[in-house]
Amino acid sequence: MMQPFPLASELLSDPSLARHRIFVVEDDEDIGLLIRHNLEAAGYQVRTFLSGLNVLAQALRELPSLFLLDVMLPGTNGFDLCRQIRSTVALAKTPVIFLTAKADESDRVKGLELGGDDYITKPFSPRELVARVRSVLRSQREIPPPEILRVGDLEIDASSMTVRVEGRTVLTTVREFRLLAYLAAHRGRVFTRDQLLDAVWKETAFVTLRSVDVYIRRIREKIESNPREPRYLKTLRGVGYRLESSR
C-alpha cells in the first residue's frame, strides 16, 4: 500500500485545466480510487476502468483529454492499449501517461517509443501525479501559431497539427509534432539535445537526453522513406540534430 501523501486539493487549482475528462485504467481498485479522488479534488472529471476492455470504444464516444494507463493490466496491457490509441485517428493525439511499478529504463524507453507523454512509477505522490497530469495537459495547449511550413516534400500544418509527406498524412503525437515543427521552423540550424529538451519539453521530468533520440527515431520512421539514411532529419555526430531540405 502506498504511503499517505497530502491530497491534491491542497494544490493550487488551475481553472484553465479544470473539467478535463481523464480516463484512468488501473486494475488495483484501491489505487484507482486514490487516483480518482485526487484528480477530482483537483477539478478533473474522471472515468476509471479495471482493464483495457471497452476503453477504446468508450473513448471514441467521450473523447477524453488524457489517458492514465497502468502497464500491468489483465488481458490487454497498458503498452498495447497505448499502441491502439496511437493508431486510432480520433484519439492519436490524446496524451498518455503510464503509471507502473516497472521502473527499468528499457520500460521507460518502450513507453516513449509507443508515444507516451510521461511515465510515473509506483509508489507515487498524489501531489506529483496531479502536477504531472497538469503539466502534460498544459503542454497540449501550447500549439504553434497557425501557419504551414514546407520543407521539401514535407508539409507541417500548425493550425491543424498535421504532417504530410508527399501529400500523404502521417499520424504524430503532440510531442512529436512539436519537435518536428520546432526543427522545421529553424531548419538548417543545429540543436543539441539539451536545447531541444528546453524548447519542446520544458519542465516535463519524464524525458532525458536519450528520450530525444527516441523521438527523433520515431519521427524519422514516419517522414523518411529510409530512416537509416534520412533526407530531412540529420544527425551531427557529437553535436545534435537539424532539419534540412532534401536534395
Order of alpha helices (4+ residues) and beta strands (2+ residues): beta-alpha-beta-alpha-beta-alpha-beta-alpha-beta-alpha-beta-beta-beta-beta-alpha-alpha-alpha-beta-beta
